[in-house]
Amino acid sequence: MAASNKEILVGRNAVHEVLKAGKRKVWRIFWAVKSNDEKSNQLAELIRSKSIPLTQTTLEKITQWSGSNDHQGIAAEVAPFEYAELGAVVKAAKANQKGGFLLLLDEIQDPHNVGALIRTAHLCGADGLVLLKHRQALITPSVCKAASGAQEYLSIVQEVNLVNVINYLKNNDFSVWGASGKGDVPLYKTEPQFPLALVLGGEGKGLRRLTKENCDVLVTIPMEGQIDSFNVSVAGGIFMAEIMRNKLLSS
């Protein structure tokens, strides 16, 4: 395993985007990719172009080295992810003439959900994402793989108190939506005011009470069917697609 100032990323997309973005130091790569498809060849060429030491090895040894079975034949030893500062992210969002947008996560603990939300937030034009330091999946190698490397292109902030963040955003002219299964307003009957922050709650329990009380409005996705909610990453995708649609219409 890597030393504490290093971590092991696995998966072709995660490694490719870390290399392409160039924000983190990459010490070495272990390679056991057997396919000769275009994407594998592009990744191999990118590694060569950056003169990163590469060791040809076996799938079993990569599993042993990385601690993951889901590595797709590649693992990289890289510097840890660096978080952004809240003030800088808020400033950038307010300067976004298309409509600043931030995503806030309230104790979402599944790495696959967090990774999927990071990927969607990046693709839907979010200016940043805020995570809690505790009771929350952070930017681990598992999250990076689930995000397909999108974390390298999104400003991600780590904070202790989400209510303080919400009030800081409101003091900086953000409107704050809380996503709720029992919200006050249906998503398709409200129009976002920018800059906007969307808060998503944890799996199973949703938004915490104080989080709800400090949002400007609780917004719900209309549903049919017999079960009571969407998966949080699916719900986040629906919200963010609608927010992006409104941004495009207003511009």
C-alpha positions in Angstrom: 0.0 0.0 0.0 1.0 3.6 -0.5 2.4 5.8 2.2 0.1 8.2 4.1 1.0 11.1 1.8 0.1 9.0 -1.2 -3.0 7.0 -2.3 -3.8 4.3 -4.8 -6.3 5.1 -7.6 -7.7 2.3 -9.7 -9.8 2.2 -12.9 -9.1 3.4 -16.4 -11.3 6.5 -16.3 -10.1 7.6 -12.8 -6.4 7.2 -13.8 -6.9 8.8 -17.2 -8.5 11.9 -15.8 -5.9 12.4 -13.1 -3.2 12.2 -15.7 -5.0 14.5 -18.1 -5.9 17.1 -15.5 -2.4 17.2 -14.2 -3.2 18.6 -10.8 -1.8 15.7 -8.8 1.7 14.2 -8.8 1.7 10.6 -10.1 4.6 8.5 -8.9 4.1 5.2 -10.7 1.6 3.1 -12.5 1.0 -0.7 -12.4 -0.5 -2.0 -15.7 -2.1 -5.3 -16.5 -4.5 -4.2 -19.2 -4.9 -7.0 -21.8 -7.2 -5.4 -24.3 -5.9 -3.5 -27.3 -8.9 -1.1 -27.8 -8.6 2.6 -28.6 -9.2 3.8 -25.1 -6.5 1.5 -23.6 -4.0 2.6 -26.3 -4.8 6.3 -25.6 -4.2 5.8 -21.9 -0.9 4.0 -22.6 0.2 6.8 -24.8 -0.7 9.4 -22.2 1.3 7.6 -19.6 4.3 7.5 -22.0 4.0 11.2 -22.8 4.3 12.1 -19.1 7.3 9.8 -18.5 5.7 8.1 -15.6 7.3 4.9 -14.4 5.1 2.0 -15.5 5.4 -1.6 -14.3 3.8 -4.4 -16.3 2.3 -6.9 -13.8 -0.6 -9.2 -13.3 -4.2 -8.6 -12.3 -3.7 -10.5 -9.1 -0.7 -8.3 -8.0 -2.7 -5.1 -8.7 -5.5 -6.5 -6.6 -3.0 -7.2 -3.8 -1.3 -3.8 -4.1 -4.5 -1.7 -4.4 -6.8 -3.6 -2.1 -9.5 -3.5 -4.8 -10.9 -6.1 -7.2 -12.4 -3.5 -9.4 -9.3 -2.0 -10.9 -9.7 -2.8 -14.6 -6.1 -3.8 -14.8 -4.6 -0.4 -13.8 -3.6 1.3 -10.6 -1.7 4.5 -10.0 0.2 5.8 -6.9 -0.8 9.5 -6.7 -0.8 12.5 -4.3 -4.0 12.9 -2.2 -6.8 15.0 -3.4 -6.6 18.7 -2.5 -9.8 20.4 -1.3 -10.7 24.0 -2.3 -11.5 26.9 0.1 -15.2 27.8 0.5 -14.6 31.6 0.0 -12.9 31.1 -3.3 -15.5 28.7 -4.6 -18.4 31.1 -3.6 -16.6 34.0 -5.2 -16.2 32.0 -8.5 -19.9 31.0 -8.4 -21.1 34.5 -7.9 -19.0 35.6 -10.9 -20.5 33.0 -13.2 -22.6 35.1 -15.6 -24.5 32.0 -16.7 -25.8 31.5 -13.1 -23.6 30.2 -10.2 -24.6 26.9 -8.8 -23.2 24.8 -5.8 -24.1 21.4 -4.6 -24.1 20.6 -0.9 -24.2 17.1 0.5 -25.7 16.5 4.0 -24.2 13.2 5.3 -24.3 11.1 2.2 -22.2 8.1 3.1 -22.2 5.7 0.1 -19.0 6.3 -2.0 -20.8 5.3 -5.2 -23.6 7.9 -4.6 -21.0 10.6 -3.8 -19.0 9.7 -6.9 -22.0 9.7 -9.1 -23.1 13.1 -7.8 -19.6 14.6 -8.4 -19.7 13.3 -12.0 -23.2 14.7 -12.6 -22.4 18.1 -10.9 -19.4 18.5 -13.2 -21.4 17.7 -16.3 -24.2 20.0 -15.3 -21.9 22.9 -14.8 -21.8 23.2 -11.0 -19.2 25.7 -9.8 -18.4 23.5 -6.7 -19.5 21.0 -4.2 -19.4 21.0 -0.4 -18.9 17.9 1.7 -19.0 17.5 5.5 -15.8 16.3 7.2 -17.7 13.8 9.4 -20.4 11.2 8.7 -19.8 11.7 5.0 -18.0 9.8 2.2 -15.0 12.0 1.3 -12.8 12.0 -1.8 -11.3 8.5 -1.5 -10.1 6.3 -4.3 -13.5 4.6 -4.3 -15.3 7.9 -4.8 -12.8 8.9 -7.5 -13.5 5.7 -9.4 -17.3 6.1 -9.1 -16.9 9.7 -10.3 -14.9 8.5 -13.4 -12.3 11.1 -12.5 -14.7 14.1 -12.5 -13.4 15.2 -9.1 -10.3 16.5 -10.9 -12.4 19.2 -12.6 -14.7 20.2 -9.8 -13.9 22.5 -6.9 -14.7 20.5 -3.8 -14.8 22.0 -0.3 -14.7 20.2 3.1 -16.6 21.8 6.0 -17.6 20.9 9.5 -21.0 22.6 9.9 -23.4 22.6 7.0 -25.8 25.1 8.6 -23.0 27.6 8.8 -22.2 27.0 5.2 -25.9 27.5 4.2 -26.1 30.8 6.2 -22.8 32.0 4.7 -24.2 31.3 1.2 -27.4 33.2 2.0 -25.4 36.1 3.2 -23.7 36.0 -0.2 -27.0 36.3 -2.0 -27.5 32.6 -2.8 -30.9 31.1 -2.7 -30.8 27.7 -1.1 -33.0 24.7 -2.2 -33.4 21.7 0.0 -34.3 18.5 -1.8 -37.1 16.8 0.1 -39.5 14.0 -0.6 -42.1 16.1 1.2 -41.1 19.5 -0.1 -43.2 22.6 -0.3 -42.8 23.2 -4.0 -42.7 20.7 -7.0 -39.5 21.0 -9.0 -41.2 21.7 -12.3 -43.3 24.5 -10.8 -40.5 26.6 -9.5 -37.8 28.6 -11.2 -34.3 28.7 -9.7 -32.9 32.1 -8.7 -29.1 32.3 -9.2 -26.7 32.0 -7.6 -28.2 28.8 -6.2 -27.2 26.1 -3.8 -28.9 22.7 -3.8 -28.7 20.6 -0.7 -29.1 16.8 -0.9 -29.7 14.6 2.2 -28.3 11.3 3.2 -29.5 7.9 2.2 -32.6 6.8 4.0 -33.1 9.8 6.2 -32.8 12.8 3.8 -32.0 16.2 5.1 -31.5 16.7 8.8 -33.9 19.0 10.7 -31.7 22.0 11.1 -30.6 21.7 7.5 -34.2 21.8 6.4 -35.0 24.8 8.6 -32.2 26.9 7.2 -33.0 26.3 3.5 -35.0 28.9 1.7 -37.4 26.4 0.2 -37.9 22.6 0.2 -38.3 21.3 -3.3 -39.7 17.9 -4.3 -39.6 15.8 -7.4 -43.1 14.7 -8.5 -43.4 10.9 -8.4 -45.7 8.1 -9.3 -45.5 4.5 -8.1 -45.6 2.6 -4.8 -42.1 3.3 -3.3 -41.4 6.5 -1.5 -38.2 8.0 -3.0 -35.5 8.0 -5.7 -31.9 7.0 -5.0 -30.1 10.2 -3.9 -27.8 10.2 -6.9 -30.7 9.8 -9.3 -32.7 12.5 -7.5 -29.6 14.8 -7.6 -29.3 14.1 -11.4 -32.9 15.1 -11.9 -32.5 18.3 -9.9 -29.2 19.3 -11.6 -30.6 18.6 -15.1 -33.5 20.9 -14.4 -31.2 23.6 -13.0 -29.0 23.3 -16.1 -32.0 23.6 -18.3 -33.1 26.8 -16.6 -29.5 28.2 -16.9 -29.5 27.5 -20.6 -32.9 29.1 -21.1 -32.0 32.2 -19.2 -28.7 32.6 -21.2 
